[in-house]
Amino acid sequence: MRRALTPSRWLVVIALSCSALWPAAPATAQGVVAGTVTMVERGAKVSKQLADAVVYLVADGMVARSGTSLDHAVVKMDDREFIPHVQIVRVGGSVAYPNRDPFSHNVFSNSALGAFDLGLYRTGASRTTIFARPGVYAVYCNIHARMVNFVLAINTPHVARVAKNGAFQIADVPAGIYQLHVWHERAAEVVQTVNVLPSGIGGLTISLDARGYTPTSHPDKLGKPYASTRADRY
């Protein structure tokens, strides 16, 4: 003997039937943004120093959210160098500076975006700082004048490092209008508007102009020249 369907059971059957026939809502289309960066040096020479260039996409109202690989970054100090020379972190994220040298370092920045001084610490120790505002921070060691690090604090997850040959690729970019930023320490930042289609966009060519770049020395954390007699002996 069959059981009669009550009104509530009929509603369940109808709902299940409709859900089987109704197409699922499409996911937000995401594509790949790809291209090439070139940089012109003095004498119209094409630069080969492209590995430290960074490309990223920013849309109106975009905020870098926590829970990504950009939350926490590391810059090692090894053989009197910051490694990597350029680091990327989301706005509000942190960067740790572990000391891998057999002598002391003093990491600091006098950046107008947010100055900091991590103090003097020895091998095996690590200290961390937060980068609370978007922009580029120049970071130095107060003992070793030739140590230079740049930290890019960005409000977007859509970022890529440029390869040595100038190629870059940013995956999983939702369709929309973006400001594409290209940064390198030797050239003025380039910003241009791009329309990313659901299938992505490729073949972008961005040229940086480093002809006006002039290397300059930076002062120590007190704004004074580094002592020439110290000769990085630590």
Disulfide bonds with the S-S distance in Angstrom:
none
